[in-house]
Amino acid sequence: MPLPLLRLAGACINQSAAIARLTNSLEVDTAAFRGATGWRPPFTLEGGLRGVTSNAG
């Protein structure tokens, strides 16, 4: 379903906030978690993508 149509439908049934929660960015800032725990990801983004693409062919 096209996003503008979904948003319009949500507005018509008074569910704009719910539609926004489902369709807005899901990006998470992990800085606070990393600072509190000292955790670091085992791979960089570039390294992870390189591993995926090298196994794709």
C-alpha positions as a Markdown table, in Angstrom:
| # | Residue | x | y | z |
|---|---|---|---|---|
| 1 | Met | 0.0 | 0.0 | 0.0 |
| 2 | Pro | 1.5 | 3.4 | -0.9 |
| 3 | Leu | 2.6 | 5.4 | 2.2 |
| 4 | Pro | 0.5 | 8.5 | 1.5 |
| 5 | Leu | -2.6 | 6.3 | 1.1 |
| 6 | Leu | -1.8 | 4.6 | 4.4 |
| 7 | Arg | -1.4 | 7.9 | 6.2 |
| 8 | Leu | -4.7 | 9.2 | 4.7 |
| 9 | Ala | -6.5 | 6.1 | 5.9 |
| 10 | Gly | -4.9 | 6.5 | 9.4 |
| 11 | Ala | -6.1 | 10.1 | 9.5 |
| 12 | Cys | -9.6 | 9.1 | 8.5 |
| 13 | Ile | -9.9 | 6.7 | 11.4 |
| 14 | Asn | -8.1 | 8.9 | 13.9 |
| 15 | Gln | -4.9 | 6.7 | 14.0 |
| 16 | Ser | -2.3 | 9.1 | 12.6 |
| 17 | Ala | 0.0 | 8.6 | 15.6 |
| 18 | Ala | -0.1 | 4.8 | 15.3 |
| 19 | Ile | 0.6 | 5.0 | 11.5 |
| 20 | Ala | 3.5 | 7.4 | 12.2 |
| 21 | Arg | 5.0 | 5.1 | 14.8 |
| 22 | Leu | 4.9 | 2.2 | 12.2 |
| 23 | Thr | 6.2 | 4.2 | 9.3 |
| 24 | Asn | 8.7 | 6.7 | 10.7 |
| 25 | Ser | 12.5 | 6.0 | 11.0 |
| 26 | Leu | 13.5 | 3.1 | 13.2 |
| 27 | Glu | 17.0 | 4.3 | 13.6 |
| 28 | Val | 18.4 | 3.8 | 17.1 |
| 29 | Asp | 21.2 | 5.8 | 18.7 |
| 30 | Thr | 23.3 | 3.3 | 20.7 |
| 31 | Ala | 25.7 | 5.9 | 22.2 |
| 32 | Ala | 24.2 | 5.8 | 25.7 |
| 33 | Phe | 24.2 | 2.0 | 25.8 |
| 34 | Arg | 27.7 | 1.7 | 24.5 |
| 35 | Gly | 28.9 | 4.3 | 27.0 |
| 36 | Ala | 27.2 | 2.6 | 29.9 |
| 37 | Thr | 28.3 | -1.0 | 29.0 |
| 38 | Gly | 31.5 | -0.5 | 27.0 |
| 39 | Trp | 30.0 | -2.8 | 24.3 |
| 40 | Arg | 31.4 | -2.5 | 20.8 |
| 41 | Pro | 30.0 | -4.3 | 17.8 |
| 42 | Pro | 32.1 | -7.2 | 16.5 |
| 43 | Phe | 32.1 | -5.8 | 13.0 |
| 44 | Thr | 32.1 | -2.4 | 11.5 |
| 45 | Leu | 29.3 | -1.6 | 9.1 |
| 46 | Glu | 31.8 | -1.7 | 6.2 |
| 47 | Gly | 33.2 | -5.0 | 7.3 |
| 48 | Gly | 29.8 | -6.6 | 7.7 |
| 49 | Leu | 28.7 | -5.4 | 4.3 |
| 50 | Arg | 31.9 | -6.6 | 2.8 |
| 51 | Gly | 31.4 | -10.1 | 4.3 |
| 52 | Val | 27.8 | -10.2 | 3.0 |
| 53 | Thr | 28.7 | -9.2 | -0.5 |
| 54 | Ser | 31.7 | -11.5 | -0.7 |
| 55 | Asn | 29.5 | -14.5 | 0.1 |
| 56 | Ala | 26.7 | -13.4 | -2.3 |
| 57 | Gly | 28.5 | -14.4 | -5.5 |
